[in-house]
């Protein structure tokens, strides 16, 4: 009995080093899901960081519509090169030959119509005028003397006629008085004719004297001096170059326009009154609105071109004759549909973007347009605007975002991330 009880108690002893089956099973069930979740979260974070690390930070600007601005509402359909010219331009010469004594103007001088530009040596003409004035004065004095003599002869004739009526004088005495009065009246008429002749001589001398003054035919500016003081000038220059044919060349700056040669194969695209944009070589960042004033109705056989004259809508003081110019002929602005709005922007409308958004790739101008999180390359034809912006007539829609100052590693379809605020 005693051994049996002892053995039973020994079997009931607890081994603390043995694993608990129930506890061990529960631990395996909740640890594994937690580990899997942590691994998934770590993988997602790694992918997110990898995606952020592959995106290129860029600054963007919005393409602004120019549909309402004068001269920019239509797309460019034709361009041509030419020069600024003045419709009113003249080489001012003298009407008589002579030596240039005085020149009052220089290049760039602004003159009014009739203003004296220069004077020829005119001592002989001035003396002729003075002589004609003296002759006229003498003729008038002789006329006064003749009138006085005629008045005296008329008085004498009246007295003799009265005495003849009384029988106090003979008929012969009366006839002598009458003849004397007629001679006096004839002398008066001769003196009047002499006055007219003297006045004509004075007018002729004054015209010759006036021709020694070279005057501006219209208001404008002096472009070039063609002669210097001391040179001989003549209406018809000599072939040997001993005489000059003009004093100055001047132009009316209020009549400036641009003349361009349009290929005759494209001249049908132009019409009088057509809107244009003028870009001067001297000011490539500015543009000047204008309109076609005239299409000259003849073609140049050698160049196969037609001359088209384009007038400025408003003249700028910086525009000068003979400046090089490029004229863009614009189509009429398209009319917006009368729907209730909400339509997409016309991709052919004229827009403006910062100059820094234009880049050169493979010899052509491109922009990077942000579409979602990608940058897409688009080819454009930019034209300079005032300030730091350029005009794009096609390829961009108003409101689209373009990358400004693109990084060197940016390419087509690159992932991008917009930084900062959008430039308006």
Beta strands, then each sheet from edge to edge (+ up, - down):
strand 1: 56-62
strand 2: 64-65
strand 3: 76-86
strand 4: 89-92
strand 5: 98-103
strand 6: 110-111
strand 7: 116-120
strand 8: 213-215
strand 9: 220-225
strand 10: 232-233
strand 11: 243-244
strand 12: 248-251
strand 13: 256-263
strand 14: 275-280
strand 15: 283-300
strand 16: 305-312
strand 17: 324-330
strand 18: 351-354
strand 19: 359-361
strand 20: 364-371
strand 21: 374-379
strand 22: 382-384
strand 23: 389-392
strand 24: 401-404
strand 25: 414-418
sheet 1: 19+ 20- 21+ 25- 1- 24+
sheet 2: 2+ 18- 23+ 22-
sheet 3: 3+ 13- 16+ 15- 14+ 17- 3+
sheet 4: 4+ 12- 9+ 6-
sheet 5: 8+ 7- 5+ 10- 11-
end
